[in-house]
Amino acid sequence: MELLQLQYFLEVARLEHVTEAARSLHVTQSSLSKTIQRLEEDLGVPLFDRTGRKLKLNEFGSRFLRRAERALFELEQGKQEICDLSSPEYGTLELAVTTASTLPNILSAFRVKRPHVHFHVQMLTTQEMVTRLDRGEVDFCLSSPPIHGDDIECQIVFIDPILVAVPKGHRLADRSSVSLTELSEEWFIGVKKGYGTRDLVDSVCQSVGFVPQYVYEGDEPARLSALVEAGIGIAFIPSTARNEREQLTYLQVEDHEIIREIALLWHRSRYLSRTALEFRELVIEYFDALSK
């Protein structure tokens, strides 16, 4: 059994389609099919049920997938550990976030501390984040809401109040607070469903008898303030995303405490390099200072 066979098997199992898997792996379909066929011959059983070029994992394939994922995960962890030992001043960090408002300050502080470390950040929905974390594809996640699981370490690092942002000249702009029921006829700017803050505020609004009407739904939280400032609608904005330089008024919610918990997540089984440990320490220290 070869490492290449396992890597090809995982990609086919993920996509369940020969053509798409071959394109993703940058190999020919015939080469991919032959590699999977050799793996099945080595194991003595078929791993997929086939309908044309579409494949579906059967019971043999589903059981073998769990073992193959674990084997490749351990090999990747070994590779990272060796890299960490051989070049401790360098390294990489794979990050995923559902909340990005504090990220610029955190990354800026970390770059000063470790200027040679390369990091890559992805903005994901909660479910996408869980999937990447389970696969070992990210080192850390900054998530709201917190995510709990058998293989996930979850440390809540900050309690973040949710405010209502309105543009200057809005009927509520001279207020410091507002009740949710007063917002029932407003147009809203927000992120798409699946992001923690959106799901949270939708649930709270529904509990008082209305469903927010959105004129804009996106996946870039940083853009919300600009759209509110332009008078397109109002928005629920976490306090950590508040920007005093913008022409906005931020209102407290009177009758409900709307807060989001920001959590730092990592995989219990994943090797944490010295770079990763330093990043975790910096994140915790940053939010500790923000809480004071």
VOGU-3710 file (C-alpha; in Angstrom, 3 decimals, decimal comma):
1> mellqlqyfl> 0,000/0,000/0,000  1,431/3,356/-1,090  1,046/6,841/0,373  -0,094/8,135/-3,013  -2,932/5,607/-3,035  -4,192/6,907/0,306  -3,989/10,531/-0,813  -5,916/9,778/-3,999  -8,470/7,696/-2,094  -9,171/10,563/0,342
11> evarlehvte> -9,786/13,030/-2,471  -12,103/10,661/-4,348  -13,936/9,878/-1,110  -14,367/13,614/-0,458  -15,693/14,473/-3,931  -17,270/11,119/-4,907  -16,568/11,883/-8,557  -13,612/10,720/-10,653  -13,485/13,711/-13,002  -13,638/16,298/-10,210
21> aarslhvtqs> -11,105/14,409/-8,073  -8,691/14,106/-11,011  -9,005/17,832/-11,681  -8,379/18,626/-8,012  -5,318/16,359/-7,905  -4,011/17,547/-11,303  -3,791/13,997/-12,685  -5,528/12,194/-15,521  -8,750/10,303/-14,872  -7,214/7,064/-16,071
31> slsktiqrle> -4,250/7,426/-13,719  -6,561/8,148/-10,794  -8,862/5,228/-11,606  -5,933/2,817/-11,890  -4,492/3,973/-8,549  -7,829/3,437/-6,776  -8,195/0,065/-8,482  -4,749/-1,036/-7,229  -5,676/0,031/-3,703  -8,875/-2,015/-3,861
41> edlgvplfdr> -6,900/-4,999/-5,167  -4,453/-4,642/-2,266  -7,337/-4,613/0,199  -9,298/-7,350/-1,569  -12,601/-5,454/-1,505  -14,268/-2,602/-3,446  -14,325/0,714/-1,581  -16,940/2,445/-3,742  -20,260/1,711/-5,387  -19,950/3,003/-8,957
51> tgrklklnef> -22,501/4,648/-11,242  -20,667/5,922/-14,306  -18,007/8,359/-13,117  -19,843/8,957/-9,859  -18,715/6,979/-6,850  -20,224/6,501/-3,413  -18,369/5,073/-0,464  -19,682/1,683/0,567  -19,328/0,202/4,058  -15,774/-1,006/3,347
61> gsrflrraer> -14,826/2,446/2,058  -16,388/4,292/4,999  -14,503/2,195/7,531  -11,217/2,456/5,646  -11,639/6,239/5,239  -11,458/6,817/8,998  -8,200/4,850/9,232  -6,683/6,503/6,159  -7,498/9,993/7,458  -5,887/9,176/10,790
71> alfeleqgkq> -2,774/7,730/9,143  -2,222/10,740/6,882  -2,997/13,094/9,748  -0,249/11,495/11,879  2,244/11,649/9,011  1,490/15,341/8,509  1,911/15,946/12,238  5,304/14,238/12,118  6,340/16,417/9,196  5,321/19,563/11,064
81> eicdlsspey> 7,169/18,485/14,197  10,390/17,897/12,247  10,049/21,289/10,532  9,520/22,909/13,910  12,665/21,332/15,328  14,822/22,138/12,298  13,682/25,764/11,785  12,186/27,055/15,049  12,325/30,731/14,015  10,220/30,046/10,922
91> gtlelavtta> 6,908/28,278/10,529  3,373/28,539/9,233  -0,007/29,087/10,841  -3,308/28,072/9,293  -6,155/30,055/10,832  -9,914/29,982/10,362  -12,315/32,586/11,707  -16,024/33,237/11,910  -15,246/36,530/13,641  -12,575/38,772/12,139
101> stlpnilsaf> -13,058/42,119/13,912  -10,099/41,615/16,276  -7,885/39,805/13,788  -5,900/42,772/12,383  -4,616/43,763/15,835  -3,789/40,167/16,764  -1,933/39,420/13,524  -0,090/42,734/13,660  1,155/42,017/17,183  2,175/38,485/16,218
111> rvkrphvhfh> 4,041/39,651/13,115  6,130/41,982/15,293  6,924/39,050/17,590  7,558/36,449/14,860  8,279/38,330/11,599  9,316/35,224/9,624  6,162/33,211/10,291  3,779/32,864/7,358  0,079/32,749/8,181  -2,990/32,043/6,092
121> vqmlttqemv> -6,478/33,063/7,256  -9,852/31,852/5,971  -13,260/33,335/6,796  -15,618/30,372/7,180  -19,076/29,473/8,396  -19,336/27,526/11,642  -19,873/24,208/9,851  -16,986/24,781/7,442  -14,761/25,552/10,409  -15,682/22,308/12,188
131> trldrgevdf> -14,904/20,326/9,029  -11,467/21,938/8,564  -10,673/21,484/12,249  -11,638/17,797/12,155  -9,453/17,252/9,077  -6,492/18,916/10,774  -6,335/21,577/8,051  -6,172/24,532/10,466  -4,101/25,183/13,586  -6,527/27,490/15,360
141> clssppihgd> -9,993/28,923/14,937  -11,469/32,111/16,338  -15,116/31,249/16,521  -18,385/32,729/17,659  -20,273/30,774/18,853  -17,928/28,403/20,699  -17,751/24,894/19,267  -17,538/21,845/21,482  -16,597/18,332/20,402  -14,750/15,222/21,497
151> diecqivfid> -11,616/16,240/19,576  -11,932/20,025/19,957  -10,374/22,122/22,684  -12,489/25,230/23,225  -11,357/28,203/25,332  -13,696/31,182/25,611  -11,490/34,270/25,455  -13,948/37,182/25,301  -17,575/38,169/25,917  -18,519/40,636/23,174
161> pilvavpkgh> -21,717/42,767/23,416  -23,722/43,182/20,204  -24,724/46,772/19,384  -27,119/48,274/16,840  -25,386/50,508/14,278  -27,429/53,240/12,571  -26,273/56,004/10,197  -26,128/59,670/11,118  -29,520/61,243/10,410  -31,420/58,038/11,207
171> rladrssvsl> -34,498/58,439/13,414  -32,621/56,644/16,232  -29,276/58,422/15,791  -29,794/60,706/18,797  -30,480/57,742/21,100  -28,035/55,726/23,207  -30,208/52,610/23,419  -33,155/50,972/21,694  -35,541/48,072/22,297  -35,684/45,253/19,783
181> telseewfig> -39,389/45,769/19,114  -38,609/49,287/17,837  -36,521/47,706/15,072  -39,203/45,440/13,618  -39,884/47,675/10,590  -36,230/48,427/9,805  -34,152/47,126/6,895  -31,034/45,241/7,948  -27,515/44,707/6,660  -25,937/41,422/7,753
191> vkkgygtrdl> -23,752/38,446/7,035  -25,212/35,274/5,615  -26,924/32,598/7,675  -24,440/30,164/9,154  -22,276/32,841/10,764  -22,587/32,930/14,547  -23,591/36,579/15,016  -26,255/36,399/12,290  -27,813/33,239/13,709  -27,725/34,693/17,227
201> vdsvcqsvgf> -29,470/37,991/16,451  -32,049/36,310/14,187  -32,971/33,981/17,035  -33,285/36,807/19,582  -35,388/38,949/17,216  -37,706/36,032/16,525  -38,138/35,549/20,268  -39,700/39,035/20,504  -41,956/38,489/17,518  -40,297/39,616/14,300
211> vpqyvyegde> -37,973/38,321/11,588  -35,317/40,839/10,464  -35,736/41,898/6,837  -32,341/41,920/5,120  -31,514/44,064/2,101  -27,926/42,806/2,052  -26,431/39,462/3,124  -22,708/38,882/2,610  -19,673/37,045/3,907  -17,491/40,084/4,629
221> parlsalvea> -18,397/41,496/8,089  -16,013/44,420/7,631  -18,216/45,743/4,812  -21,343/46,052/6,955  -20,393/49,371/8,563  -19,779/51,008/5,181  -23,214/49,930/3,949  -24,879/51,231/7,107  -22,967/54,509/6,758  -24,312/54,780/3,195
231> gigiafipst> -27,867/54,574/4,551  -28,686/51,189/3,024  -29,905/49,743/6,310  -28,979/49,202/9,962  -26,903/46,355/11,393  -26,083/44,404/14,505  -22,367/45,018/15,068  -20,163/43,405/17,762  -18,513/45,942/20,065  -15,061/44,756/18,935
241> arnereqlty> -15,942/45,820/15,367  -16,974/49,320/16,431  -15,071/52,093/14,669  -15,429/55,579/16,113  -14,114/57,154/12,900  -17,191/56,053/10,969  -20,262/58,258/10,730  -22,377/55,842/12,734  -24,217/55,783/16,043  -24,003/52,615/18,121
251> lqvedheiir> -26,962/51,816/20,374  -27,213/49,456/23,312  -30,073/46,935/23,213  -32,361/47,752/26,137  -34,490/44,715/26,800  -32,157/41,857/25,914  -28,522/41,180/26,656  -27,205/40,199/23,235  -23,635/39,000/23,541  -21,426/36,692/21,571
261> eiallwhrsr> -18,772/34,479/23,089  -15,501/34,443/21,178  -13,599/31,180/21,541  -10,184/29,951/20,503  -10,348/26,393/19,156  -7,757/23,772/18,340  -7,684/20,021/17,711  -6,757/17,922/20,742  -4,680/15,472/18,689  -2,884/18,016/16,547
271> ylsrtalefr> 0,774/18,747/17,196  1,200/22,377/18,258  4,505/23,893/17,194  6,315/26,496/19,243  4,983/29,047/16,782  1,431/27,850/17,398  1,873/27,872/21,179  3,202/31,437/21,042  0,231/32,477/18,918  -2,212/30,929/21,390
281> elvieyfdal> -0,535/32,754/24,263  -0,690/36,066/22,390  -4,408/35,645/21,603  -5,254/34,922/25,243  -3,185/37,899/26,447  -4,812/40,191/23,851  -8,339/39,396/24,979  -7,373/39,546/28,652  -6,182/43,124/28,086  -9,331/43,948/26,090
291> sk> -11,501/42,799/29,003  -9,891/45,205/31,482
//
